[in-house]
Amino acid sequence: MPLDRSTRILAIRHGETAWNRETRIQGHLDIPLNEVGLAQARRVGAALQGEAIDMIYTSDLARARQTAEAVAQSSGAPLRLDVDLRERAFGSFEGRTWGEIAEAWPEQSERWRRRDLEFAADGGETLPVFYARCVGAVERMAAAHPGQTVVIVAHGGVMDCLYRAGSRLPLQAARSWTLGNATINRLLYADEGLSLVGWNDDTHLEGLSMDEIAERT
């Protein structure tokens, strides 16, 4: 695929939620943005206003959808929900903090933290299943828009998988990159797959004031 037929991807993690602050596992639970997250969503929408966006794809969960709606409002691009962009399903871990998980299930917690590829919390997904779901979805979406720009709004786990796919890093590699709320991550999709262009651009989030955070959309 020639470079000018590559798909440009702007991948965005949703804005902050109360559970992000509490280190509480959200997974498939439908948690909305908090006031900081709403302000971050407005900021990322404004930051992308000058981009020629052809389509926005988002997880159907509220925290991602609210972030994507801010981008759609500022850009005028169409918005489409897709359940394959959801966060990893964590089953029995969902709704609990990292500390609570370690206390309740120390062995399972250790397997989770060392990225055991065969591990899934009761009712949850293994890393390989999750990776195949979300990266496969992004590649499917990108393939439908050759030469265009798409926005993907999803979750921290999805962003982690996209970084690994774009950098050709294995699932078990220790994470050394940031997964910031409402930051902009840039990738390209071509015949050889995803490639990383830029990561965790948060310049648009600088100087958020309390007045701005208190505003309502």
Beta strands, then each sheet from edge to edge (+ up, - down):
strand 1: 7-13
strand 2: 55-58
strand 3: 79-81
strand 4: 149-154
strand 5: 184-190
strand 6: 193-201
sheet 1: 3+ 2+ 4+ 1+ 5- 6+
end
